[in-house]
Amino acid sequence: MARKFLTPIDLNKLELQNAAVQNLSTPPGTPSTGQIYYDTSGSPYTVKIYNGTSWVQVGGSTEEEIEDIVDGLIVAGTGIGKNYDDNGNTLTISNTGVTSITGTANEVDVSASTGSVTISLPASINADTTGNAATATKWASPITITLGSDLSGTASIDGSSNVTLNATIAANSVALGTDTTGDYVASITSSGSGISVSGTGEGAAVTISNTGVTSLAGTANQVSVSASVGAVTLSLPQDIHSGSSPTFAGVTSGNIQVGVTTDNEIDTSSGNLTIDSSGGTVTIDDNLVITGSLTVSGSATYVNTEIVTIDDNIVLLNSNSSGSPTQDAGIEVERGDSTNVSILWNETNDNWTLTNDGSNYHEIVRRYATNVGNSASTVFTITHNLGTRDVVVQVYDNATYETVEVDVARTSTTVVTLTFATAPSSNAYRVVITG
């Protein structure tokens, strides 16, 4: 598939290297002035150019004349011969006198003008060496490895085999415990009013038991538990109710009724229910259904579940922001032992970014696409509104889906201008802009 250029190509006076002219056995249809091709219909083949009226052979030259020109371009030199066989149409370049390449001792000196040089060497090369490096199976002189500090021991090594280094630890150099097998905790025995604590040996369990506590003191209609008591379990009947205004410690009278109408129900006569654990943790170990709005006030909200479903189609971040925006926002993914990744709105640069390594953030590419062509215009203004000149513009043929080349000017941060050499037909090309 050939790449189509719909605009002239300016090489800015650079070389067109390793190029081949199109080979055709018949002239191209509807040619343009200056168009060329390589005519393979006869023998010898010829290069032809369209002069605006007809196809003519380039320079009127024949293959023979071209060969003569090539022969004239090559000049023999010292030690180099050239033989041009005009009848056989061959050109031979041979070495007629080069027998060596000069250089200093133990070196070969090849200048840049010499070109490629091949040097054949024997399979084995051995220059003068000192010592026994060429044939040795062990070191010329062995060395001794000696341990220091609180370790002692020596070993001699000469490179011929592996050695074992035995080490001795100096006496009193490592502090060890005097008892490594006995019971570190001989026994635990304690008791108080109605409480017994006991346990024996480092591997034994410690038991704390209730030997006499039968009740906890409190005022009327209240249970009072001091902070020093710790966790207390109260066994209560299914329904607790004391008239229309029961009193619980820390709750205003009349605000709470337990089991008033239905089993396992908590009903608030004022519409307000406050649970205050005084800085601790309130735990609900069963399903919790909230039919009204839920407001969570605090510095952090933790949701330790595997499935979270939200009916709303928009999640609002930075909801407490006002005035000129300054805070970034995004979504971060926890990846365990690997670095977290995230999608982040960069408020400084006003763009969406993402990171795959937690450190390097890259702008998320956006895309705009439209059709161009009306059989009249050669210049088209495309408004993409991506807000940057850092855009990539591609144009492809809507019929063949091949990429084509046109002149592209990034006119502004919201507009690019496309220029065609000839007016394209209606919606002939598709323009895709990313940035």
Order of alpha helices (4+ residues) and beta strands (2+ residues): beta-beta-beta-beta-beta-alpha-beta-beta-beta-beta-beta-beta-beta-beta-beta-beta-beta-beta-beta-beta-beta-beta-beta-beta-beta-beta-beta-beta
